[in-house]
Amino acid sequence: MGVFKNKYNLMFIGFMIFYMFLLNYNNVHVLEWDDSRHAVQGHLMYDYFRTLASGDYMSYSEFVGYYGEKGISPGSGYNIGWYAWFDPPAYAIGQAIVFWIMGASVFTARFTTHLMILFLSPFLYLLASRILSSKKLGLIATVIFFMSYIGFYFGRLAILAVPIALLMCGWYYLLFYGKSKTYAIKISQSITLRFKWTVFWSAICLTAATLMKYQSLIFAVGFMAVYILYLFISEARKKGIKDVSDIFSVMKSSGGWSLGWNFVFQVMIVFLIGGIWMKAALLDNGMLDRIRYEGTGRQRDWTPTYILSFVIQTFAQTRFSFPYDNTIPGNSLKYIIPSMAWFALIPIIAGLRKGSFLKKNPRLFIYIGIIYLISTFLISNRQLRYMIHAIPFVAMLIALGIGMSADFLKKRFNFKYGLLLIMIPLIGGSLYVDDAIHKMSQRNYGVYSDELVQYMDTLDNPKLLLNIKNKIEAEETGYYYNPDLFIFEAMTVNDKFNARTMDQYVSYVPWVAIESNHKDFFSQVSQFNDQMKTYIVAFKYDAGGENMVAPMREDMKELGFTETELEWYYVYEK
């Protein structure tokens, strides 16, 4: 096949194999908070699919309702609606498929991301190669994105960021560069619509990205509006507009008219596929207000640092060295000085020259600029991953800047190995950063232990698994334990998946909610145990100034509960 005759294609395949190894090498730390929340939603979808396959058809809303009664008690700190509806479903569907094939575990929860990266990565490579007119630079852009802090950190986890970025690359590539047969559909004498399968598959990519994070569609709409306006203005300057009748002809000749209708078709596909979910989640289950708060409703201070925070984070999270304190990158100069993003400034600065890359590729700069602009004023939760849609395109500018630097060294100093001179420290430094990320995660969260899963797997139904939640600072205890992880682990050992007939109950109660009357609370739990076997699971160590373990153990002893001690937990039964 022709694909395997090109050395850069082979190098891309080899790199992706190596990258899959790198993602999984030493990736053994405990599921982080969002990590485990997505795993819970994935398992919920897994249970729902198995319920349908068993012949018991019900809507997802009905299933979630039954699950709220039995699987995850409404009395939990986050009720079932939080897990079922807060995030769009595309990633959870992918996890459900992986769970069905490989079983549900911490490994397979994260492996879903790895598989998505593997199958979607050609979009980035192909797009970068096309935009940069070089497979060599396309490969460099791909390597930079995946090896950078942001690409590697989130690529390891059960988190949506990297798959979203790659899906947006697929949307962009198929829409603007995809080739397929065009079908003319005549609507009337004056209106003929032209259909291309690449536009349809591009819409599927946009739909999938939107059904992972809703802002994907917002970014696409903003970009297309500005880009179509740019096409119109550029064409109007060439041809001129003498009267109103010229506007339509200029719009058609600019390409904006056809592109606009293609995008309208794509938006229709998004709502056709995702509209039912959006109505159910955002309106019927009230997630619109919650998403507004989480994404756009937090306090803003509008200082220069705040306004430029996404730009600063871009530099910090594409760096090729690790700070001595091994912390997640912030806004300090020590994070942004050793950054690959400085190379992206080279084609931008050179953009004023005639025939420059910027003038030949205004679409790329509009796409990047609009996403940064919308994010700056829309997103109050200032995490770069929420606008990662732009970062692969920034990686293309970095690759171009590296290529331009290597060309400069060759022309000015006749140095033929400039590209190697630049890339070796960048890749070497990135490998060091990626290894340090694994070590940082193990230190910040602890190495995952499945001891609680093994213990709970020995327990018979019906039962109630009740977690008493205390502080989770891993730096004080050595292990990061959160209720989302507890719920996911409990789901993996439940031998019934149909929420209608499920007889395992799961809930958790924060210690701070019962601290003032913990004896009365545990006395009530003891009485409930007469109706259903109840297991109380508690983390063994106090943290954050809490004093939970000693009084709880005393209560359990007084009430006649038997204590089982694991490495990280106490489990009580009566």
Secondary structure, 3 states (H helix, E strand, C coil): CHHHHCHHHHHHHHHHHHHHHHHHCCCCECCCHHHHHHHHHHHHHHHHHHHHHCCCCCCHHHHHHHHHHHCCCCCCCCCHHHHHHCCCCHHHHHHHHHHHHHCCCHHHHHHHHHHHHHHHHHHHHHHHHHHCCCHHHHHHHHHHHHHCHHHHHHHCCCCCHHHHHHHHHHHHHHHHCCCCCEEEEECCCCCEEEEEHHHHHHHHHHHHHHCCCCHHHHHHHHHHHHHHHHHHHHHHHHHCCCCCHHHHHHHHHHCHHHHHHHHHHHHHHHHHHHHHHHHHHHHHCCHHHHHHHHHHCCCCCCCHHHHCHHHHHHHHCCECCCCCCCCCCCCCHHHHCCEHHHHHHHHHHHHHCCCCHHHHCHHHHHHHHHHHHHHHHHCCCCCHHHHHHHHHHHHHHHHHHHHHHHHHHHHHHCCCCHHHHHHHHHHHHHHHHHHHHHHHHHHHHCECCCHHHHHHCCCCCCEEEEEEECCCCHHHHCCCCCHHHHHHHHHHHCCCCCCCCCCEEEEEEEHHHHHHHHHHHHHHHHHHCCCCCEEEEEECCCCCCCCCHHHHHHHHHHCCCEEEECCCEEEEEC
